[in-house]
Amino acid sequence: MVKEPKATRWRALPPALPEACASLVVGLRELKDRSGLTLAELADLTALSKSSWERYLNGKQFPPRHAVEALCLVVRSPDAGLVDRWTRAEAVWSEREQDVALPRGVLPASTGHTPDEPQAPGPAPRRWVRPVRGFLLTASERIAKRPFVTALGVSLASAAMIVPAALYHVSHQTVPEPHALPPICRLKSCAGRDPRTTACEDPETLASHTAADGTRLDLRLSPGCQAGWLRTRPTHTGFRIEISAPGERPRSTTANRSSSAESLVTTPMIAAPHPSRLRACYYPSADQPGRECFGP
């Protein structure tokens, strides 16, 4: 008996979230509920981290387009309505980010003025004039009597003021924002690595194939890392999956007893400078000789 997926008890969305963005998040939640997958399973199927999905589905972070497309692919939803929602939400979100980035109190140049512009300081109050004048007269008399000592004192005092000011200036210099971190591997440096432990979070499915025994296989590619891999959700143990490319060492994985339908089985990654030349093969088991191969 197949159990119907239970709807998740979602948190309320942030009140400040724009309507278009809220509509997108609601659509993502509905697809996730329809799939019946947990966040961990969704992370495995889309190669996006569990924490990323938690932020996307609770309106804490705007999801990238490839995350929306990956969810539609997992649920096998041909409806493009969610992608259209993403396009509208992205336009609203981008405009809001520009507004937030605008310095406070600054209007476009066409306005010709800045609101709440601070007034220029007026003349010093009269009560300060006499004490300052007296201090300057006393200092000038001492300089005339002991010019060398006074000059030395002035030099030390100047140094005492200049050094901290210089340190403050260096420590408060504007540091340019760092660029986005590159993938932790690329091409041959990805070869042999587990795709679920890399930063290659921009995968796409090049091709899918359902074997004669019902096992579904997906040929995956990360354009950013220029590496590919083969993944499947096992229907039994003892089968083997393999990915190969011209000039590269083939990478394969055998499903063992610990493999189950709840966990994904993936091959190690392989360098894919020419994705169209990738080849994926499925070997049912040692008792069933033969193989099924496919490519992009």
C-alpha positions as CSV (number, residue, x, y, z in Angstrom):
1,M,0.0,0.0,0.0
2,V,1.5,3.3,-1.1
3,K,1.3,6.1,1.5
4,E,0.1,9.5,0.4
5,P,2.8,12.2,1.0
6,K,2.0,14.3,4.1
7,A,2.0,18.1,3.7
8,T,4.8,19.8,5.6
9,R,3.9,22.2,8.3
10,W,5.7,25.2,6.9
11,R,6.7,28.3,8.8
12,A,5.1,31.6,8.0
13,L,6.9,33.6,5.3
14,P,8.7,36.8,6.3
15,P,6.1,39.7,6.2
16,A,8.5,41.9,4.1
17,L,8.7,39.3,1.4
18,P,7.3,40.7,-1.9
19,E,4.1,39.1,-3.2
20,A,5.8,37.7,-6.3
21,C,8.5,36.1,-4.3
22,A,6.0,34.7,-1.8
23,S,4.0,33.2,-4.7
24,L,7.2,31.5,-5.9
25,V,8.0,30.1,-2.5
26,V,4.5,28.7,-2.1
27,G,4.8,27.0,-5.5
28,L,8.1,25.4,-4.5
29,R,6.6,24.2,-1.3
30,E,3.6,22.6,-3.1
31,L,6.0,20.8,-5.5
32,K,8.1,19.6,-2.5
33,D,5.0,18.3,-0.7
34,R,3.8,16.6,-3.9
35,S,7.2,14.7,-4.2
36,G,7.0,13.4,-0.6
37,L,10.8,13.9,-0.3
38,T,12.6,15.0,2.8
39,L,15.0,17.9,2.5
40,A,17.9,15.5,2.7
41,E,16.5,13.4,-0.2
42,L,15.8,16.6,-2.2
43,A,19.4,17.7,-1.6
44,D,20.7,14.4,-2.9
45,L,18.5,14.5,-6.0
46,T,19.4,18.1,-7.0
47,A,23.0,18.3,-5.8
48,L,22.0,21.4,-3.8
49,S,22.7,21.4,0.0
50,K,20.0,20.7,2.5
51,S,20.6,24.1,4.2
52,S,20.2,25.8,0.8
53,W,16.8,24.2,0.3
54,E,15.8,25.2,3.9
55,R,16.6,28.8,3.1
56,Y,14.8,28.8,-0.3
57,L,11.6,27.1,1.1
58,N,11.3,29.5,4.0
59,G,11.8,32.7,2.1
60,K,15.2,33.5,3.6
61,Q,17.1,33.4,0.4
62,F,16.1,33.9,-3.2
63,P,16.5,30.6,-5.1
64,P,18.6,30.4,-8.3
65,R,16.8,29.4,-11.5
66,H,18.6,26.1,-11.7
67,A,17.2,25.1,-8.3
68,V,13.6,25.7,-9.5
69,E,14.3,23.7,-12.7
70,A,15.9,20.9,-10.6
71,L,12.8,20.6,-8.4
72,C,10.5,20.5,-11.4
73,L,12.7,17.7,-12.9
74,V,12.6,15.7,-9.6
75,V,8.8,15.9,-9.4
76,R,8.6,15.4,-13.1
77,S,6.3,18.4,-13.5
78,P,6.2,19.7,-17.2
79,D,4.3,22.8,-16.1
80,A,6.3,25.9,-16.8
81,G,4.2,28.0,-14.5
82,L,6.8,27.8,-11.7
83,V,9.6,29.0,-14.0
84,D,7.4,31.9,-15.0
85,R,6.8,32.7,-11.3
86,W,10.6,32.7,-10.8
87,T,11.1,35.2,-13.7
88,R,8.5,37.6,-12.2
89,A,9.9,37.2,-8.7
90,E,13.5,37.6,-9.8
91,A,12.6,41.0,-11.4
92,V,11.0,42.2,-8.2
93,W,13.9,40.8,-6.1
94,S,16.6,42.4,-8.2
95,E,14.8,45.8,-8.0
96,R,14.5,45.5,-4.2
97,E,18.2,44.7,-3.9
98,Q,19.1,47.8,-5.9
99,D,16.9,49.9,-3.5
100,V,18.5,48.3,-0.5
101,A,22.0,49.0,-1.9
102,L,21.3,52.7,-2.3
103,P,22.9,54.6,0.5
104,R,20.5,56.0,3.0
105,G,19.4,59.5,2.4
106,V,20.6,59.6,-1.2
107,L,18.2,60.3,-4.1
108,P,18.9,59.9,-7.8
109,A,21.0,62.8,-9.3
110,S,17.9,64.2,-11.1
111,T,16.5,65.4,-7.8
112,G,19.3,67.8,-7.3
113,H,19.4,67.6,-3.6
114,T,19.7,65.2,-0.7
115,P,17.0,65.0,2.0
116,D,17.8,65.8,5.6
117,E,21.1,67.4,4.4
118,P,23.1,68.3,7.5
119,Q,23.5,72.0,8.0
120,A,27.0,73.6,8.0
121,P,28.3,74.2,11.5
122,G,27.9,77.8,12.6
123,P,30.5,80.0,14.3
124,A,31.9,78.8,17.7
125,P,30.0,80.0,20.7
126,R,31.4,83.3,22.1
127,R,32.2,81.7,25.5
128,W,35.0,79.6,24.0
129,V,36.9,82.6,22.5
130,R,38.6,84.0,25.7
131,P,39.9,80.6,27.2
132,V,41.4,79.6,23.8
133,R,43.0,83.0,23.3
134,G,44.6,82.8,26.8
135,F,46.0,79.4,26.1
136,L,47.6,80.5,22.9
137,L,49.2,83.5,24.6
138,T,50.7,81.4,27.3
139,A,52.0,78.8,24.8
140,S,53.7,81.5,22.8
141,E,55.5,82.9,25.8
142,R,56.9,79.5,26.8
143,I,58.1,78.8,23.2
144,A,60.0,82.1,23.3
145,K,61.7,81.2,26.5
146,R,62.6,77.5,25.7
147,P,62.4,77.0,22.0
148,F,64.4,73.7,21.8
149,V,62.4,71.9,24.6
150,T,59.2,73.2,23.2
151,A,60.0,72.1,19.7
152,L,60.9,68.6,20.9
153,G,57.6,68.4,22.8
154,V,55.6,69.5,19.8
155,S,57.4,66.8,17.7
156,L,56.5,64.1,20.2
157,A,53.0,65.3,20.5
158,S,52.6,65.4,16.7
159,A,53.9,61.8,16.4
160,A,51.5,60.7,19.1
161,M,48.6,62.1,17.1
162,I,49.8,61.0,13.7
163,V,50.6,57.3,14.4
164,P,47.1,56.4,15.8
165,A,45.5,58.4,13.0
166,A,47.5,56.4,10.4
167,L,46.6,53.1,12.0
168,Y,42.9,54.0,12.2
169,H,43.0,55.0,8.5
170,V,44.6,51.7,7.5
171,S,42.2,49.6,9.5
172,H,39.2,51.4,8.2
173,Q,40.1,51.4,4.5
174,T,37.4,50.1,2.3
175,V,38.1,46.4,1.5
176,P,36.7,45.3,-1.9
177,E,34.0,42.6,-1.6
178,P,35.5,39.2,-2.4
179,H,34.3,37.5,-5.6
180,A,32.2,34.4,-5.4
181,L,34.3,31.4,-4.5
182,P,35.1,29.2,-7.5
183,P,34.2,25.5,-7.6
184,I,36.6,23.5,-5.4
185,C,37.4,21.3,-8.4
186,R,37.4,21.6,-12.2
187,L,37.9,19.2,-15.0
188,K,40.7,16.7,-14.1
189,S,40.8,17.9,-10.5
190,C,37.2,16.6,-10.2
191,A,38.0,13.1,-11.5
192,G,37.3,10.4,-9.0
193,R,35.5,12.7,-6.5
194,D,32.1,12.2,-5.0
195,P,29.8,14.9,-6.6
196,R,27.9,15.2,-3.4
197,T,31.0,16.5,-1.5
198,T,32.0,19.2,-4.0
199,A,30.8,22.8,-4.5
200,C,29.5,22.0,-8.0
201,E,26.0,23.2,-7.2
202,D,24.9,24.0,-10.8
203,P,24.1,20.5,-12.2
204,E,21.9,19.7,-15.1
205,T,20.6,16.4,-16.5
206,L,22.0,15.7,-19.9
207,A,20.1,12.5,-20.5
208,S,17.9,10.0,-18.6
209,H,17.3,6.3,-19.3
210,T,15.1,3.7,-17.7
211,A,16.6,0.2,-17.8
212,A,14.7,-2.9,-18.7
213,D,14.5,-3.8,-15.0
214,G,13.0,-0.4,-14.1
215,T,16.1,1.2,-12.8
216,R,16.2,4.9,-13.8
217,L,19.5,6.5,-14.6
218,D,20.4,10.2,-15.0
219,L,23.5,11.5,-16.7
220,R,24.5,14.6,-14.8
221,L,26.8,17.5,-15.7
222,S,28.1,20.5,-13.8
223,P,28.9,23.3,-16.3
224,G,30.8,25.3,-13.7
225,C,33.1,22.4,-12.8
226,Q,33.1,20.9,-16.3
227,A,32.6,17.4,-14.8
228,G,30.0,14.7,-15.1
229,W,28.7,11.7,-13.3
230,L,25.9,9.0,-13.4
231,R,23.3,8.6,-10.7
232,T,20.5,6.2,-9.9
233,R,18.1,5.2,-7.2
234,P,18.7,1.5,-6.8
235,T,15.9,-1.1,-7.3
236,H,18.2,-4.0,-6.2
237,T,21.8,-4.7,-5.3
238,G,24.6,-6.1,-7.3
239,F,24.3,-3.8,-10.4
240,R,27.0,-1.6,-11.6
241,I,26.9,1.9,-13.2
242,E,29.8,3.4,-15.2
243,I,30.6,6.7,-16.9
244,S,33.3,7.2,-19.5
245,A,34.7,9.8,-21.9
246,P,37.4,9.8,-24.6
247,G,40.9,10.1,-23.1
248,E,39.6,9.7,-19.5
249,R,39.7,6.8,-17.1
250,P,36.1,5.3,-16.7
251,R,34.5,5.7,-13.3
252,S,32.1,3.1,-11.9
253,T,30.2,2.2,-8.8
254,T,28.6,-1.2,-7.7
255,A,25.5,-1.2,-5.6
256,N,26.1,-3.2,-2.4
257,R,23.9,-4.5,0.3
258,S,23.8,-1.2,2.1
259,S,22.3,0.5,-1.0
260,S,18.5,1.1,-0.8
261,A,15.8,2.9,-2.7
262,E,16.0,5.8,-0.2
263,S,19.6,6.6,-1.0
264,L,21.1,7.6,-4.3
265,V,24.0,5.7,-5.9
266,T,26.4,7.9,-8.0
267,T,29.6,7.2,-9.9
268,P,32.7,9.3,-9.1
269,M,33.0,12.4,-11.2
270,I,34.8,12.4,-14.6
271,A,36.3,15.4,-16.5
272,A,33.9,16.5,-19.2
273,P,35.5,19.2,-21.5
274,H,33.1,17.9,-24.2
275,P,29.9,16.9,-22.5
276,S,28.3,15.5,-25.7
277,R,30.9,12.7,-25.7
278,L,30.0,11.4,-22.3
279,R,28.8,7.8,-22.2
280,A,26.8,6.1,-19.4
281,C,26.4,2.3,-19.0
282,Y,24.3,0.1,-16.7
283,Y,25.2,-3.5,-15.9
284,P,22.2,-5.3,-14.3
285,S,24.2,-7.8,-12.2
286,A,26.7,-10.6,-12.4
287,D,23.8,-13.1,-13.0
288,Q,22.5,-11.0,-15.9
289,P,25.3,-10.4,-18.4
290,G,25.0,-7.5,-20.8
291,R,24.7,-3.8,-20.5
292,E,22.6,-0.8,-21.5
293,C,24.4,2.3,-22.6
294,F,23.3,5.8,-23.5
295,G,24.6,9.3,-23.9
296,P,23.5,13.0,-24.4
